Amino acid sequence: MAIGLKQVTTVGNELALAFSDGFECFLPFPMLRRACPCAACQGEPDALGRVVKPNVEYGPMAFELTKYEQVGGYAISLRWADGHSSGIYSFEYLRKLGEIPEPGETD
């Protein structure tokens, strides 16, 4: 079953997401930026399949979200105040990020 996103909005310095199955989460901007799935942030495989993660440095405006928009029916793109905007966050990826326990949180 495909993961759907029912609603997205910003609340303070977090992205609030409501998924079609009822799951809701709040993702802090710094976490989203550090988890950017684009090749410039996460690396991409070479001809032999090796991925070398680039050393990404974040400036003072790197964690300020200026815009978000839906990409088709499967993802959203985020634009950051420093101009970075190449990451496409699938709904499935956002859901996985939302399921990561907060530090100190236990079941």
Buried (B, 14 or more C-beta within 10 A) or exposed (E): EEBEBEEBEEEEEBBBBBBEEEEEBBBBBEEBBEBBEBEEBBBEEEEEEEEEEEEBEEEEEBBEBEEBEEEEEBBBBBBBBBEBBBBBBBBEBBBEBBEEEEEEEEE
